[in-house]
Amino acid sequence: SNQEDSGLVSTDLIAVADGMGGHAGGEVASRIAIHALSNLIETLTAVDAESKEDLYMSAMDSIDYEIATASAVKEELLGMGTTLTALLIDGEEVKLLHVGDSRAYSWDGNSLTQLSVDHTVMQELLDQGRLTPEEVFDHPQRSLLTQALMGDSGIDPVLMSYEVKAGDKFLLCSDG
């Protein structure tokens, strides 16, 4: 009944942010993330490759700071947060910027490949071999995040690059 997702589609940048359900202001946090990225589009296309990557990566810290600022101004927004998954098209590659459990996939015409890795307790347990994929499907803590943009500076975002081939398609989605 309450949509907390926000998205961005532009020529060179696509993104999805999923406001954290059950937290105050999840929809506000996801809008902050998408708005901050949309403000970067023009600059990202005008700078050199190294500056572009630094600017793109630093967007996470800026978003986290904006969420902290909004939370400090309105007490009812304390505890709000969002995931963020964004793809920047940069020549012959795409740069995936990611925190949380919203996902990025690529489609090459034959197979769908998950590019992002969830920042969840379940993913950590899977990586450690303590759970099987079948056990995660209906586990009560399957959506418990280990990283999200919440204004607490406790993030370690991931930036990965992938080569783009003719015909590649990309899908970004939240868990909602």
KEKEVO-362252 format. One record per residue (C-alpha): residue in three letters; z, y, x. Coordinates in Angstrom, 3 decimals, always signed. Example, Ala and Ser with C-alpha at 12.3 -4.5 7.8 and 13.67 -1.06 7.14 Angstrom:
2
[pt "Ala", [+7.800, -4.500, +12.300]],
[pt "Ser", [+7.140, -1.060, +13.670]],
This chain:
176
[pt "Ser", [+0.000, +0.000, +0.000]],
[pt "Asn", [+0.444, +2.285, +3.010]],
[pt "Gln", [-2.468, +2.513, +5.452]],
[pt "Glu", [-1.177, +3.236, +8.954]],
[pt "Asp", [-4.432, +2.583, +10.881]],
[pt "Ser", [-6.647, +5.320, +12.299]],
[pt "Gly", [-10.025, +5.019, +13.954]],
[pt "Leu", [-12.565, +6.920, +15.993]],
[pt "Val", [-16.298, +6.373, +16.293]],
[pt "Ser", [-18.417, +8.590, +18.505]],
[pt "Thr", [-21.488, +8.121, +20.680]],
[pt "Asp", [-19.515, +7.141, +23.802]],
[pt "Leu", [-16.030, +6.297, +22.540]],
[pt "Ile", [-14.634, +4.036, +19.833]],
[pt "Ala", [-10.954, +3.424, +19.168]],
[pt "Val", [-8.488, +1.939, +16.727]],
[pt "Ala", [-4.786, +2.774, +16.466]],
[pt "Asp", [-2.397, +0.809, +14.273]],
[pt "Gly", [+0.727, +2.710, +13.273]],
[pt "Met", [+3.717, +0.479, +13.506]],
[pt "Gly", [+4.571, -0.945, +10.112]],
[pt "Gly", [+8.168, -0.641, +9.046]],
[pt "His", [+8.707, +2.354, +11.345]],
[pt "Ala", [+8.896, +5.921, +10.169]],
[pt "Gly", [+5.644, +7.766, +10.487]],
[pt "Gly", [+3.378, +4.995, +11.771]],
[pt "Glu", [+0.441, +6.755, +10.175]],
[pt "Val", [+1.427, +9.964, +11.986]],
[pt "Ala", [+1.583, +8.182, +15.362]],
[pt "Ser", [-1.831, +6.556, +14.905]],
[pt "Arg", [-3.370, +9.909, +13.909]],
[pt "Ile", [-1.840, +11.562, +16.986]],
[pt "Ala", [-3.433, +8.892, +19.212]],
[pt "Ile", [-6.890, +9.176, +17.666]],
[pt "His", [-6.786, +12.980, +17.564]],
[pt "Ala", [-5.860, +13.146, +21.263]],
[pt "Leu", [-8.749, +10.815, +22.179]],
[pt "Ser", [-11.222, +12.735, +20.032]],
[pt "Asn", [-10.238, +15.930, +21.877]],
[pt "Leu", [-11.191, +14.249, +25.172]],
[pt "Ile", [-14.730, +13.202, +24.210]],
[pt "Glu", [-16.520, +16.303, +25.447]],
[pt "Thr", [-14.591, +16.384, +28.725]],
[pt "Leu", [-15.083, +12.658, +29.375]],
[pt "Thr", [-18.853, +13.039, +29.205]],
[pt "Ala", [-18.851, +16.037, +31.568]],
[pt "Val", [-16.778, +14.785, +34.540]],
[pt "Asp", [-17.602, +12.494, +37.479]],
[pt "Ala", [-16.836, +8.744, +37.304]],
[pt "Glu", [-13.513, +8.831, +39.169]],
[pt "Ser", [-12.209, +11.807, +37.195]],
[pt "Lys", [-13.370, +10.183, +33.969]],
[pt "Glu", [-11.315, +7.054, +34.626]],
[pt "Asp", [-8.216, +9.081, +35.597]],
[pt "Leu", [-8.539, +11.324, +32.542]],
[pt "Tyr", [-9.109, +8.355, +30.230]],
[pt "Met", [-6.080, +6.507, +31.600]],
[pt "Ser", [-3.844, +9.594, +31.489]],
[pt "Ala", [-4.640, +9.939, +27.778]],
[pt "Met", [-2.003, +7.266, +27.118]],
[pt "Asp", [+0.724, +9.382, +28.733]],
[pt "Ser", [-0.446, +12.449, +26.798]],
[pt "Ile", [-0.368, +10.538, +23.528]],
[pt "Asp", [+3.073, +9.130, +24.295]],
[pt "Tyr", [+4.303, +12.669, +25.027]],
[pt "Glu", [+2.812, +14.024, +21.768]],
[pt "Ile", [+4.544, +11.254, +19.806]],
[pt "Ala", [+7.861, +12.135, +21.494]],
[pt "Thr", [+7.345, +15.817, +20.670]],
[pt "Ala", [+6.522, +15.107, +17.002]],
[pt "Ser", [+9.577, +12.832, +16.740]],
[pt "Ala", [+11.832, +15.530, +18.187]],
[pt "Val", [+10.586, +18.098, +15.660]],
[pt "Lys", [+10.959, +15.880, +12.564]],
[pt "Glu", [+13.934, +13.536, +12.544]],
[pt "Glu", [+12.328, +11.311, +9.900]],
[pt "Leu", [+9.610, +10.447, +12.443]],
[pt "Leu", [+12.050, +9.006, +14.991]],
[pt "Gly", [+10.999, +5.467, +15.877]],
[pt "Met", [+7.348, +5.925, +14.946]],
[pt "Gly", [+4.785, +4.236, +17.140]],
[pt "Thr", [+1.243, +2.972, +17.393]],
[pt "Thr", [-0.979, +0.568, +19.236]],
[pt "Leu", [-4.203, +1.858, +20.756]],
[pt "Thr", [-7.369, +0.068, +21.782]],
[pt "Ala", [-10.335, +2.161, +22.928]],
[pt "Leu", [-13.744, +1.464, +24.467]],
[pt "Leu", [-15.491, +4.137, +26.488]],
[pt "Ile", [-19.204, +3.522, +27.073]],
[pt "Asp", [-19.913, +4.591, +30.632]],
[pt "Gly", [-23.444, +3.862, +31.792]],
[pt "Glu", [-23.835, +0.129, +32.395]],
[pt "Glu", [-20.216, -0.684, +31.584]],
[pt "Val", [-17.525, -0.183, +28.998]],
[pt "Lys", [-13.965, +0.726, +29.879]],
[pt "Leu", [-11.297, -0.860, +27.697]],
[pt "Leu", [-8.042, +1.082, +27.415]],
[pt "His", [-5.382, -0.904, +25.637]],
[pt "Val", [-1.714, -1.042, +24.646]],
[pt "Gly", [-0.279, -3.186, +21.825]],
[pt "Asp", [-1.903, -5.867, +19.708]],
[pt "Ser", [-4.978, -4.174, +18.269]],
[pt "Arg", [-7.907, -6.085, +19.690]],
[pt "Ala", [-11.288, -5.609, +21.345]],
[pt "Tyr", [-14.013, -8.253, +21.169]],
[pt "Ser", [-17.539, -8.487, +22.507]],
[pt "Trp", [-20.419, -10.262, +20.787]],
[pt "Asp", [-23.413, -11.294, +22.903]],
[pt "Gly", [-25.442, -12.712, +20.030]],
[pt "Asn", [-24.034, -16.219, +20.503]],
[pt "Ser", [-20.299, -15.977, +20.959]],
[pt "Leu", [-17.361, -13.722, +20.240]],
[pt "Thr", [-15.091, -13.061, +23.239]],
[pt "Gln", [-11.689, -11.424, +23.053]],
[pt "Leu", [-11.506, -8.725, +25.740]],
[pt "Ser", [-7.989, -7.425, +25.158]],
[pt "Val", [-4.751, -9.310, +25.710]],
[pt "Asp", [-2.009, -8.771, +23.144]],
[pt "His", [+1.182, -7.079, +24.294]],
[pt "Thr", [+3.431, -9.324, +22.196]],
[pt "Val", [+6.335, -11.690, +22.770]],
[pt "Met", [+4.127, -14.531, +21.521]],
[pt "Gln", [+1.398, -13.770, +24.070]],
[pt "Glu", [+3.991, -13.830, +26.848]],
[pt "Leu", [+5.291, -17.200, +25.608]],
[pt "Leu", [+1.716, -18.526, +25.429]],
[pt "Asp", [+1.015, -17.299, +28.962]],
[pt "Gln", [+4.168, -19.059, +30.169]],
[pt "Gly", [+3.138, -22.301, +28.428]],
[pt "Arg", [+6.267, -22.248, +26.250]],
[pt "Leu", [+4.240, -22.162, +23.007]],
[pt "Thr", [+0.884, -23.534, +21.916]],
[pt "Pro", [-1.670, -21.435, +19.989]],
[pt "Glu", [-0.927, -23.559, +16.923]],
[pt "Glu", [+2.783, -22.689, +17.105]],
[pt "Val", [+2.028, -18.948, +17.213]],
[pt "Phe", [+0.002, -18.937, +13.990]],
[pt "Asp", [+3.021, -18.953, +11.657]],
[pt "His", [+5.820, -18.004, +14.037]],
[pt "Pro", [+8.174, -15.412, +12.471]],
[pt "Gln", [+8.014, -13.182, +15.580]],
[pt "Arg", [+4.235, -13.361, +16.120]],
[pt "Ser", [+3.826, -9.574, +15.736]],
[pt "Leu", [+6.764, -8.448, +17.873]],
[pt "Leu", [+5.268, -5.971, +20.360]],
[pt "Thr", [+6.266, -5.685, +24.014]],
[pt "Gln", [+4.334, -2.421, +24.428]],
[pt "Ala", [+3.412, +0.403, +22.077]],
[pt "Leu", [+3.065, +4.176, +22.157]],
[pt "Met", [+6.452, +5.331, +20.850]],
[pt "Gly", [+7.177, +8.461, +22.864]],
[pt "Asp", [+9.541, +6.707, +25.233]],
[pt "Ser", [+7.337, +6.634, +28.373]],
[pt "Gly", [+7.849, +2.866, +28.597]],
[pt "Ile", [+4.171, +1.942, +28.555]],
[pt "Asp", [+1.995, +0.155, +31.060]],
[pt "Pro", [-1.491, +0.483, +29.558]],
[pt "Val", [-4.344, -1.736, +30.668]],
[pt "Leu", [-7.713, -0.348, +31.786]],
[pt "Met", [-10.465, -2.915, +32.326]],
[pt "Ser", [-14.214, -2.542, +32.883]],
[pt "Tyr", [-16.921, -4.838, +31.537]],
[pt "Glu", [-20.620, -4.879, +32.264]],
[pt "Val", [-22.793, -4.077, +29.269]],
[pt "Lys", [-25.920, -6.122, +28.661]],
[pt "Ala", [-28.732, -5.332, +26.249]],
[pt "Gly", [-27.782, -6.479, +22.768]],
[pt "Asp", [-24.011, -6.553, +23.358]],
[pt "Lys", [-21.915, -5.472, +20.407]],
[pt "Phe", [-18.237, -4.624, +20.319]],
[pt "Leu", [-15.586, -4.965, +17.633]],
[pt "Leu", [-12.229, -3.194, +17.630]],
[pt "Cys", [-9.669, -4.116, +15.004]],
[pt "Ser", [-6.007, -3.906, +14.134]],
[pt "Asp", [-4.004, -6.845, +12.853]],
[pt "Gly", [-4.167, -5.289, +9.391]],
